[in-house]
Amino acid sequence: MADPLLFNPRTYDPAHFDPETRKLLRATVDWFEARGKRRLIEDYRSRAWLADFLAFAAKEQLFATFLTPASAAEGHADRRWDTARIAALNEIFGFYGLDYWYAWQVTILGLGPVWQSDNAAARARAAELLSQGEVFAFGLSEKSHGADIYSTDMLLEPDGEGGFRASGSKYYIGNGNAAGLVSVFGRRTDVEGPDGYVFFAADSRHPAYHLVKNVVDSSKYVSEFRLDGYPVRPDDVLHTGRAAFDAALNTVNVGKFNLCTASIGICEHAMYEAVTHAHNRILYGRPVTAFPHVRRELTDAYVRLVGMKLFSDRAVDYFRSAGPDDRRYLLFNPMTKMKVTTEGEKVVDLMWDVIAAKGFEKDTYFAQAAAEIRSLPKLEGTVHVNLALILKFMRNHLLDPAGYAPVPTRLDAADDAFLFRQGPARGLGAIRFHDWRPAFDAYAHLSNVGRFREQADALCAFAATAAPDEEQSRDLDLLLAVGQLFALVVHGQLILEQAALTGLDEDVLDELFAVLVRDFSAYAVELHGKDSATEEQQRWALDAVRRPVVDTARSARVWERVEALSGAYEMAP
């Protein structure tokens, strides 16, 4: 019997979506299943470019339907930017292979500056290219500066006719080998400061566009390219000045959200393989899954994965309900990029500890899952970058809630137009949040939710009385430990909100919070050991340590759900 909490291609029916979305999601699953596991793995191992996949996507108009906002749809009723169905497709691509997801993901990033632009010609060109099945690229980062957009060396020299000649190189640019349109960030040579920034559209097939190489050993084409006097016409300019800077950051807000659901898909496929292998392997006369430590590791992996899905699904609702007066999504975005993806690493590691050498075998999906799951927390800067961003919201979130109308589940067939008119990328410290406590109050009867609530309340006291002072605020090592504690509270909050909306089994929820209690305690101990932690902070840290409430009957019931995954899905050969 299929577990309703996990994606299973055998039983997948996204009935909560409109008919066209259901058709395309199911067609995508069927294409991968027809391709088969042997071909999927061989393409991954041989680093084959994704031509067959992109041909399928073009035939089905998959990218055009999912990635064209309604404002550019030109009468195509099913085309819209719908974060809920984009998330569903992310999960499917992650389930079958991160290379497929990557080509789609960087197309999303490449489209971000275009859909935010007032350039009607560029928008029309992008919509037409999508209809033709083309992919896109996001030319932001550089070899010397990474994503430090203040220091770009892509230079645009005025040509005297209202346009520019662009010269410079970009690095780590996905789809740079094949993109019909590359959104490129640079700066004018005749204007100093932020007013000189420019985002423009380039074509990878132009003679002045030089593809240097793929910088990774993968089907993912993560390119280095160079422009030599590339002609930038007025119709190619997407943004200038501060608007170009904002477009870069706002594109990341939209596009890098996709990391979380890709991680979920990877973990789901790996979990079916791991549980099936462990449950059917006999060691010392018993199935591997008869050993208590194996059951604990697989159960922990399962509930962590469920938590990843609950958090990500609920974050979608806040993205889709966002507006100028509700920017709470700007906290939940780095949470999905950092917290959900690092949870994915833990899930895979727990399963790998169980299946051991099997996880290296070339005929398994797990072997690529173990490698690819590492990349997701690192595709948007680092965990540290996102933790530092998350910390900007801690005081307002914990101590100064504001009144908001409840955000409903957002699976409606609507266009998420606000995501392309987010406005200036500043003012994060002024963003307010709804009270996090009611989500916990609704499950106060669950022992480990109650235990974790004690820790969350303790963190509020820390923020009010023992927060890092001005000198400590320069110690990023200490701040990151605090950030992990705060991230756990936000993680738990959205998990509980989604649990209430979906009627999640309370055994699973309490088992998950037993894991979160352990995590909070571990980060508190880490904070205690930091060099610059004050005596007051050290005392607080040890006082915040809690032991989860053990319930062997509850754990046994959750284990039955995990055990049932054995044989529940195996990809067609």
DOKOLSE-870952 format. One record per residue (C-alpha): x, y negated, z negated. Coordinates in pm, whole numbers, plus 32768, in hexadecimal, padded with zeros to 4 digits. Example, Ala and Ser with C-alpha at 12.3 -4.5 7.8 and 13.67 -1.06 7.14 Angstrom:
BEGIN
84CE81C27CF4/8557806A7D36/
END
This chain:
BEGIN
800080008000/80867EAA8063/80DB7DB27F51/80027C7B7F8F/81167B9B7F04/82177BFB800E/821B7BD78188/81EC7D2B822E/81DF7D3B83AC/810B7E75839E/7FE97DC282F8/802E7C528346/7EF37B92839C/7F0F7A1B835D/7D9679F58352/7DB378B0828C/7E2A77FE83C9/7D6B77938500/7D4E788D8624/7E6C77FF86F8/7F5A77FB85D1/7EFB795F8574/7F3279CF86DB/808D793486F2/810179AF859E/808D7B0F85EA/81257B038748/82737AA286AF/82687BC885BD/82057CB486D7/83247C3A87B4/84247C8986A8/83877DD78653/83817E3C87C2/84ED7DD887E0/85427EC786C7/86427EDA85B3/875C7F6D8683/87517E508781/87287D4D866F/88607DC485BB/892A7DF086FB/88DE7C8B876B/894A7C108615/8A8F7CD5861E/8AE57C748786/8A9D7B018747/89B47AFB8875/891579AD88C9/879F79AB888D/872F798F89F7/86267AA189E2/85917A0E88A7/858878B08937/84E679368A74/83D779D6899F/83A5789388DB/838D77CD8A1F/829178BE8AB8/81B478AB8984/81E97731895E/8247777F87F8/832B765787B1/825175688878/811A75CA87B3/81BB75C2865B/82AB749C8686/81EC73998751/813572A1866F/7FD0725186CD/803870F28737/810C71888850/802C72B288A3/7F8B721589DA/7E4072CB89B4/7EC9741B893C/7DD97456881B/7EAE755E876B/7FEF74928766/803973E7861C/814673D0850F/80B474B28403/81A874FE82EA/80E0762C8273/80F876EA83B8/8260767783EF/82B27713829D/820678578304/82D9786A8440/84177821837A/83CD795182A5/839B7A3083D5/84DE79BB8478/859D79EE8333/85087B4B8315/85937BB38467/86D77AF08470/8760799F8410/87EC7966856E/868A794485F7/8626785E84DD/875B77878514/870B7737867F/85AE76CF8613/8629761484DF/872175378595/861874F3869C/854474678581/8667738D8511/86A773128671/853B72AF8695/853471ED854E/85CD70A785CE/84FB70BD870C/83AB70E38661/84066FC78573/845C6EE48698/83836DDC8740/842E6E31888B/83056EAF8957/83DE6F288A77/84BA6FFB8993/838A708C88E2/82EA70EB8A2C/843071858AA4/844C72548962/82E672D18983/832673388AEB/846A73E88A8F/83B474AB8981/82AF75148A80/83CA75918B5C/845176668A40/8588759889FC/8639758B88AD/86BC745287FE/87E973F0872A/883872F98612/8983724A864D/89CE71BB84F7/8AFA725F8450/8C66723584B7/8DA072FF847E/8E5271F383B3/8D29716B82F1/8C2A728382D7/8AD471E782AC/8B6470A18221/8A9F6FC88310/8B3D6E8A8287/8C826EF28331/8C146F64848A/8D196F55859E/8C1E6F7B86BA/8C4D6E228757/8B626D6F8844/8BF76C5B8917/8AFF6B6F89C2/8B016B9A8B3D/8A8A6A388B8A/89446AB68C1F/887E6AF08ADE/890B6C4B8AA0/8A486CE68A13/8B626DD58A5B/8B826ED18941/8CC86F7E88E9/8D19706187C5/8CE771C18747/8BEF727C866D/8C2673BC85AA/8B4374CC8517/8A31747B8612/8941759D8647/88BE75DA87AA/89C574E8882C/8A0875DD8949/88A775D989D6/87DD74B5894E/870A73F78A47/871A72D38956/881C728E8847/87C8717D874A/891D70DA8710/89796FE985F8/8A836EE18636/8ADD6D738609/8B0F6C4C86EE/8C6C6BBE871B/8BEA6A578729/8B196A5485E7/8BA06A7F8488/8AF16B2B8367/89A26BE1835F/89136B0D8478/89FE6BC18565/89706D1E8537/88CA6DC08665/88116F07869B/88016F65880B/8796708B88E3/889B714B89AC/888272738A99/897773948A6A/897973CB8BE4/89FE726E8C37/8B6072618CCC/8BD271728BB7/8B6572708AAE/8C7F73668A6A/8C3C74A389A6/8D7A74F888E8/8D297641883B/8C4C77068750/8CED76CC85FC/8C58780B8562/8C6D797985C6/8AF979AB85F4/89D179A586DF/8985785B863A/8A2C77628721/8AB476668627/8B6675858718/8C7474848728/8C2E73948846/8CCD725588C6/8C3D71308984/8D2570718A6E/8C876F308AE6/8B2C6FCA8AD9/8A336ED18B72/892A6E738A72/880A6DC38B21/870C6CEC8A67/86126E0A8A90/87056EEE89D5/87166E16889B/863F6EA78785/86976DC6865B/87806CA6860F/88036C0D84CD/87816C7A837D/86656D398427/87686E2484BE/87F66E6A8363/86986EA982D9/86446F8E83FD/8771706783A9/870D7095823D/859970B88285/85E371C2838B/869B72878281/856B7263819D/8491730382A9/857F73FF833F/864D748C8222/850F74EB8167/8510761A824E/863676B78196/855877418083/846A78118156/8584789A822A/8626791480E8/84DE79B68081/84C47A7681C9/86277AF981A9/85E67B738046/84A07C1F80A2/85387CF281B8/86657D4680E0/85837DAB7FC0/84C47EAA808D/860E7F4B80F4/86A57F407F99/857E7FD17EDA/854280DF7FDF/86B081487FD8/86CF81447E5D/858A81FD7E1F/85E683157F0F/874F83417EA8/879084527DA7/88AC841B7CB2/88FB85107B99/87B985C67BEB/86DA84927BD0/8666837E7CBA/8740824A7C94/8607818A7C2E/85E482657AF8/870781AD7A52/86988091796D/879A7F9779E7/87307FD47B4F/85C47F9A7AFA/861E7E587A48/86F07DD77B6B/85EA7E277C72/84D27D9C7B9B/85967C5C7B60/85D57C417CD7/84637C747D21/83E07B717C2C/84EA7A747C95/847B7AA47DFD/830F7A737D9B/837679337CE7/842878B87E21/82EA78EA7EEA/820778487DE9/82E377147DCA/831076E97F41/819F77167F8F/814176117E8E/824D75207F09/81A9752E8061/806E74987FC8/812F736B7F46/81DA73348095/808E733D814B/7FE372588050/80FD71598043/80D46FEA8091/816C6E958044/80E26EA87EE1/813270167EA6/829970797EEC/82B271987DF7/832372737F19/847771C97F02/84BA728F7DC4/842573D47E41/84F473C07F81/864E73DD7EDE/85B374E17DF7/855E75BC7F21/86B475807FBB/877175D07E7C/86A276957D85/85E177797E6C/871177CB7F3F/87F178167E15/86DC78F47D8B/86F379A97ED8/886379EC7E9A/880F7A7C7D44/86FF7B5A7DD8/87EC7BED7ED9/89047C187DD9/881D7CD47CEC/87B47DC27E00/89197DE87E7C/89887E527D1F/888D7F6D7D3E/88CC7FE77EA1/8A457FA67E90/8AFE80287FC4/89BA80508088/89B17ED880A0/8AE27EDB8185/8A607FD78281/8A447F5B83E6/88EC7FF18429/88427F2C8311/87A07DD98312/882D7DB181B2/89917D878233/89357C4A82ED/884E7BD881D5/896E7BE980DD/8A3F7B0981BF/89357A168237/888F79D580E6/89D27926807F/89B3781F818E/8864778C8130/88C776D47FEF/89EE764680B1/893F75CE81EC/88DF7484814A/8A1E740D80A7/8A4774E77F73/8985754D7E3E/8A3A74307D8E/89B6732A7E82/885073997E4B/887373B57CD2/88F672537CC4/87C771E27D8C/86D772A57CAD/876571FA7B78/86EE70A77BF8/858B71147BAB/85BE71B57A55/855B709D7968/842070377A23/83B4719F7A57/83E5721178F1/839270DA7829/82BF6FE978F2/81A4709979AD/80A96FDB7A7F/7F4570227AE1/7F0A70D47C2C/7DDE71857CBB/7E1B72FD7CC9/7EC1736F7E0C/7DFC748C7EAA/7E8175B47F6F/7ECB752B80CA/7E97763781D4/7DB5755C82A8/7E0075258418/7E7573BD83ED/7F9772F38477/80937288836E/80C771328409/815C708A82D5/8298715A82ED/82FD7088841B/82AE6F3A837C/83506F698227/83E46E0C822B/85276D9B8184/85EF6EB280E2/86196E0A7F91/85676DC87E48/85836F2C7DC6/85A56EBC7C5D/844E6E1A7C6A/83926F527CDA/82986FCE7BD8/820C712A7B9F/80D971C97B0D/80EF726079B2/819F73B079C0/8107742E787B/7FA6749178EC/8036759A79D4/80DA763978A4/7FA9760677C6/7ED676D878B6/7FB67804786E/800A77C57702/7F7B791B76AD/809979C67766/81B77A037677/82D879AA775B/822C787B77F0/820778047688/837378517640/83E577917773/8302766F7714/83C7765175CF/85027629769D/8460752A7785/83EC745D765A/854D746E75D2/85D273E5771A/84E572BC76F7/8579727875A0/86D572917639/867B71977748/85F070A77643/86FC70BD7538/8837716E75B3/884D71277728/89A770E677B8/8A226F86776E/8AC56E9F786C/8C1A6F41784E/8B8F70A37860/8AC370417992/8C0B70387A4F/8C4E71A279EF/8BA172597B0A/8BFC73AB7A77/8B2D73657941/8A1272C47A06/89ED73F37AE4/89AF74D279B5/889B73E37947/881273E77AA9/87F075607AA4/8721754C7965/863B744479FA/861A75067B40/859B76327A7C/8481756379E6/841474E27B3C/843276427BCA/835776CD7AB5/825675B97AD9/820C75F37C49/8210776C7C1A/810177477B13/803676597BE9/803B774E7D0B/7FF478757C26/7EB677C97BAF/7E4B777A7D15/7E8378DF7D8D/7E1E79AC7C5B/7F747A4C7C3A/7F897B897B6B/7FE67B157A0C/80CE7C3B79D1/81A47BC87AF5/81997A607A7D/82037AB17919/83177B987994/83937A7D7A73/8399798A7950/84617A827883/856C7A59798F/854D78DC7987/857578DA780B/86BB79997834/872C78A87943/86E47776786D/87A3780E774B/88CD785A782B/88DC76F378B0/88BA766D774D/89E8773D76E4/8AA276B97814/8A53755477AC/8ACF75A3764C/8C21760176DA/8C5774CA77B0/8D8E74047754/8CDC72BA7727/8BA473397673/8B72727C752D/8B38732F73E4/89C972C873F5/89AB73587553/8A5A749774E9/896774C673C8/8842748374AC/88C0758275A7/88D6769E74AB/878876407412/86E8765D756D/875277C97599/862A78B8758C/85FC7A2E75B1/84E57A9A769F/83BF7B527607/83E37CC2765D/82AC7D8776BE/83057EE17740/81A47F2977B7/819F7DE77884/82F37E307918/82837F907973/81527F0A7A2A/82287E177AF1/831E7F2E7B3E/82007FF57BDB/81D57ED87CD4/83477EE07D27/834E805A7D46/822C804A7E3B/83077F8A7F2F/83C380CB7F7B/835E812B80DC/8269800A80F6/83207F7E8226/84387FE7830B/847C7F378451/843D7FFC858D/857D80948616/
END
